[in-house]
């Protein structure tokens, strides 16, 4: 891709981050009471991402545009699983809703750097050691199985992570259980102390890296173009924060959504393994994503989870 694409992308991302930062400073609360605002922002970001994909198609060809749209919706779909974990993290650390937005925004900024490193590493090893597509494809399929059957284990890992993270962070810097506004660090009695927000941020960044080990190889089964892979990842990350506030209160009602995400992972794991044998058109992959999410949501609405008595 030409430098023009990177320049346009950079301007959009910087503008989006500055807008989020200014909105964070103006707003003192982001909870279910402001659901409409979160939904509006989420829709705007999705629209912006799709418009960017149309621009990619116009500038670099139809195939590039379809590859970008496929990679973006793949990342956006898989990011739903991140939201499950974010809910557990914030609940375990008792982060109030009005402070969660700042943690997620800081997490997005960190994820931009981490994803760049992981994508660059993935492109490097796949270009030089093509046989690695087989273990990575198997790893993606295993992640799908874990997604379906490992919900309780995931909850236990998050609880342990909160405790372990507090322990090793405390060895580096003291931790206060008290919140001090939106600050991650505060100086008390002459020494620098971490607030629970910093602990939450560290766990979120760590879990994002773990999730990226599944999602990045899946996206690399769609395309090996670094511009498309990275931009689709970043746009999905930019929309994750608003999507969290839209879905946090209702996500548990979609009991079959994890089955849909698992089906998507299995498909792209198989696609990666067979990348040297069968060429899957990206419009077929896009249809698989849409079908898996639509069917899982429809099944959740038709057969809702029984209400606790």
N, C-alpha and C positions, 0 to 999 in steps of 0.2 A: 504494500500500500504506500501511497505517496505521503510526503510530509504534510500535505494539505489535510488529509484525513486526521492525522494526529493533532494538528493545530486546532481543527474544529472540535475534535473530541476533548482536548485539554480545556478549551474555553468553556464548553458546556459543563464539564465536571467541576471546574473551579467556580463557575457561576452557581451551580447547584449547591455546592458546599457552602459558599458564602450566603446564599439564601437561607439554607438550613441554620447556619450559625446566627444570622440576624433574627430569624424566627425564634430560635432558642432563647435569645436574650430578651425578646419581647414577651414571650409566653411564660407564664408561671405554672401552667398546668397542662398536662396532656394525658387525658384519661378517657374513659368511655363516654364521658359527657361531651367530649370534643371529637367524637367518632366521625362526624361528618367532615370535619377539617382533615382528619387523617385519611379518610377515603378519597377526598378530593385531591390531596397531595399524591396519594398512591396512583390514582388514575392519571394525573398529570405526568408523573414520572414514567409510567408505562407508555403513555402517548408519546412522550419525548423519546423513549428508547425505540419505539416502533418507527417514529419519524426519522431517527438517526439511521435505522436499518434501511428505510426507503432511500435515504441519501446515499448510503453505501451502495445500494443497487444501482442508483443513477450514475454514481461516479466510477464504480469499479465493475459493474456488470451484474446481471440478474443472479447468476450463481452465487456471487459474493453476498448479495443482499439476502437471498434465501438462507445461506449458511449462517449469516449473522442472526436472522430472526429465529432460526432453529436453535442456535447456541444460546441466545438470550432467554427464550422461553424454557429451555432445558434448565438453565441456571435458576431462573425465577421459580420454576416448579420445585426444584430440589431445595431451594432456600426455605420452603415451608417447614421442612424438618428442623432447620435452625430455630424457627420460631417456637417449636415445642420445647427445645432446650432452653431458649431464653426465658420462657415462662417458668421453667423449673429453677433456673439460676436466680432470677429476681425474687421468686417465692422463697427459696431457701435462705437467701441473704436479706430478705425482708426489705427490698428496695422499693420505696413508695413510687406510685405511678408518675408523679411529677418530676422525679429524678431519673427515671429510666431513659427518657429521651436523650439526655446529654451523654449517658453511657453508650447508647447505641450509636450516636453520631461519632463519638470518639472511636468506637469499634469499627465503624465504616472506614474512617481514615486509616486506621492500622491495617484493615483488610486490603486496602488498595495496594499497600506495599507488599504485604505477605502474598497476595495473589500474583503480583508481578513476578516475585521470586519463584513461586511454585510453577507458574506457567512457563517461565524461561527454563527452569530445570526440566519440566516435562517435555518441552520441545527438544531440548538438548539430548536427553536420553533416548527419546523415541526416534530421532533422526540418526543417531549413531548405534543404537542397540534395538533394532526393530523387534527382536524376539521378546522384548519386555512387554509388548502389547498383550501377550498371552497371560502372564501373571497379573498384570493390571486389570485386564478384562475379567479374570476370575475374581479378583479383589472387589470389583464393582458388583458382580453377581452376589458375592458373599455379603457385601454391604446391604444389598436388597433383602437378603434373608434376615440379616440382623435388624433391619428396619421393621420387619413384620413381627419377629419373635423376640426382639430384645428391648421392648419398651420398659419393662421393670428393671432390667439390667442398666439401661440408660439412666433411669432415675437414680439408681444406687450410685452410678459413676459420678453423676452431677453432685450428689450429696457429699461423696468422698472428696471430689475435687474442691468443693467449697472449703472443706476442713483442711485438706492438704495445702491448698493455695494459701490459706490464712497462715498456716504454720511456716511455710518456707518464705513467704513474703515478710512475715514478722521477724525472721532472722536477718533480713536486709534492712527493714525499716519498721518501726513500731506501728501498730494498727489501733485506731480508736474505734469503738463500736458506735460512736455517735456520728450523725451526719452533720456536715457543715455546709449547708446549701448544696450547690452543684460542684463543689471542689473535690478533687481527687486526693490532694495533699493539703495539709494544713500545719501551721507551726504552733505547737502548744508547749508552753514552759521552755521556750528556747530551742526545741528540737522538732524536726520535720516528722510528721505522722501521717500515715495513710488512712483514708476513710474507707468504709465498706464499698464505696463506688469504685475505688481502684481495684479492689479484690474482684468485684464483678467484671470489670473491664478486662482484667488479666484472664479470667476464666472464659469470657466470651471470645477473646482473641485466640486462645488455645483451642477452643472447640471449633472455631471457624477453620483453623488449619486442618483439624481432623476431618471436617466435612469436605474441605477442598481436596483431600486425598481421594475422595470418591468422585466429586463433581468435575474436577479439572481433567482427569483422564477421560471421563464421559464426554466432555466438550471436545477433547482432542480426537475423539472418534468422528466428530462432525467435520472438523477442519483443523489443519495445522498452521493456518495463517495467524501469526501472533497478534495482528491488529484485531481481527475478528474475535479471537479467543479472549483477549484482554478486555476489549471494549464491551463485549457481551457480559463478561463477569462483573465489570465495574457498574454497568447500568443496573444489573440485578442487585448488587450491593447497595446502590443508591436508593433503590426502592424498598429495600428490606426493612428499614426503620419504620416507614409509614405503614407498610404491610403488616408489621408486627402489631401496631395499635389497632388496625382494622380487624385482625383475626384473633388477637389474644383472648378476647372474651367468648369467642364462638368456636374456636378451632376444635375443642374437644367434642363438639357435637358431630363433627365429620369423622365418624368412627372408622370409615374405610379409606380415608385419604392416604394413609400409609401404604395400603395395598396398591393404590394407584401410583404412588411414588416408587414403590418397589418394582412394579411392572415397567416403569420408565427406566429404572436403573438396569434391570435385566436386559431390556432391549438394547440399550447402549453398551452394556458390557459385551453382549453377543456381537454387536456391530464392531466393537473394537477388536475382538478376537478374530473376526472374519474379515477385517479390513483389507487383508492382502488377497482375499479370495472373492468376496462378493462386495459390490459397490451399492450401498443403500442410498437411494436418492434422498436429499434432505427434505423434500416435501412429504415423503413417506414418514420420515422421522418426526416431522412436525405434526402429522396426523396422529401418530402414536401418542405423542404427548397430550394432544387435545382429547383423544379418545379415553386415555387412562384417567385423566383428571375429571372429565365429564362423567364417566361411568362411576367412579369412586364417590363423587359428590352426589350423584343421583341415587346411588345405593344407600348412602348415609341418610339422605332425606326420606327415602322410602322405608328403610329399616333403622330408625334411630336407636341409639343405645338406651336400655331401660333406665328409667330414673331411679336414683337411690331411694330406698324406703326409710 
